[in-house]
Amino acid sequence: MPSTARPSELGEPLDPLPRKFAAFMRPELPGLLNEIRTEVTRAYPVYGRLLNGPDGDAIRQGVEQALTAFVDRVADPGRSSELRDELLRRFGRVEAYEGRDLEVLQGAYRLGARIALRRAKALGRHHSLSPTLILAFADALFAYVEELEAITREGYAEVRERAASEVSALRRQLLHLLLAASPLPRTTVFELCTAAAWELPDSCFLVALRAPVPEHIRAGLDRDVLADLDIPQPHLLVPGDPTPQRLDMLGAALSGTRAAVGLTVPVAQAADSVRWARRLLQFVDDGVVPDAPLVRCEDHLTTLWLLSDPALVDHLAARELAPLDGLPARRRDRLVETLRVHVSTRAPAEQVGELLGVHAQTVRYRLRTLDTYLGDRLADPDHRFALEVALRSLHLRDHDGAE
C-alpha cells in the first residue's frame, strides 16, 4: 500500500477560508453537481458510459461526496472524510480495471475544479465577497484537487499491486466490461477471453454479495468463476446454470456472507442478472424477503416484479382506490385489507374471515360496501387486475416477511 498523502503535504490547508463561507457554498452544491456532470461527460464521453453502467451510482455518490466533503471541511476542518476517501479509491480501481491511466480522471477532476471556481466567482459578485477571499478559495480548491488525486492513486495502485498475474487482472477487467452498459464488439470479447484464459459461455448467472467480503472466499470458488470482491457492491459471474453442484460450491465458499443469486441470462444480459440480485439483497435488508444463507431471484420473481417501481405502485393504488378516499382512515384501511385478501385468494367469505380474524358476516358486509364504492372497477377485468397488483405490492412493501 502506498503511503497516504495528507492535505498539508499536498498544498495549503483549507484554514484560510472562514468557516462562515461554507454557508454560502452549501446551497450551490446541487446545481454545481449537475453542471459538473454535464461538462465532464461532454469533455470525457467515457464517463457518460460509466455513469450508465453498474458503477454509475457509486460514481455519482463519489462526486457528490467530494464536493460535500470540501464544504464540510470549510465548516469544520476536523471533519472525517472516510466515506469520500473510499469512494475516491474506487474511482482509481475503476480506472485500473478499464485499462486507462489516471491522466483522464485527473483531467476530469481539474475540469470540475474550474467549474467550481467559476461558480465561486459568481457567488462572490452576488454577495460582494472580497477578491482576497475568492483567491483563498481558489488556492484551497486546487490543493483539495491534489488531495483527491492522491487518494485516487491509492485505489489505482491497489488494483495494480493485487494483480498477482496478468491472467487474474484480465479476468477482473473482463468481468467489469461484460457488465458495462455499452456491449463490446464480439471480436473484442473473444480476444479478451483468450487473453484471460476464460471460455465465453452461452449463459451465466450473477451473484451479488454483501460487503465486506472475506478474502478467503476467492479460494473456494470454481476456477471459471469471475469475481470482483473488493468493491462496495461485490459480485460473481458464474458460467452456465445454477446447478446443485454450483449452488453447493457457492454455499460452501460464501459461508457467513449474505448473497443473492441472480437469474440465468445470456452473457450479453449479465448486467440485468446482477441488478436483480442486488435488488433482492435490498429486500432482505428491508425485511420484505426472509433472510437465508443464499437467496435466489428464481424464488422471488413476483416480489421483484411487484416492487420494481414503488412510486408507480403508489400512483396505481391511488387511482384504483380513489373512490374510498372520502372514508375515515381506519374504515378505509379495513376495507382495503379485506379487498386485498378477497381479490388475491378468490376465497369465500368464511375463509377470508379466517384469514382476517373476523366473522364471515363482517366480510360480507365489507364486500357489499366495497361493491358500492368500487363496483364498476371490480367488474372490469383490467381494473380488477390493477387493484390486485397494487394491493399485493403495497402489502409486500409494508409488512415484514413475504407471504
PEKAGI-V229267 format. One line per field, one symbol per residue. psi: psi as a letter, one per 30 degrees, with the letter a starting at -180 (. if undefined). A space follows every 50 residues. Layout:
psi=???
This chain:
psi=klkkklefffaklgefkkeffeeeeeffeeeeeeeeeeeefeeifefeee fgafgeeeeeeeeeeeeeeeeeeeejfgkkheeeeeeeeeeeeeeeefgl lfeeeeeeeeeeeeeeeeeeeeeeeeghlkeeeeeeeeeeefeeeeeeee eefeeeeeeeefifleeeeeeeeeeeefglejklkeeeeeeeeeeghkkj lellklkklkllkkffeeffllfgkkkjfhlfilllkjkalileeeeeee eeegkfkklkkllklkefgeeeeeeeeeeeeeeeefgekkklejkkeefh eeeeeegfieeeeeeeeeeegefffflkeeeeeeeeeeeeeefffgllee eeeeefhlkeeeeeeeeeeeeeegeeeffkeeeeeeeeeeeeeeeeefkk kk.
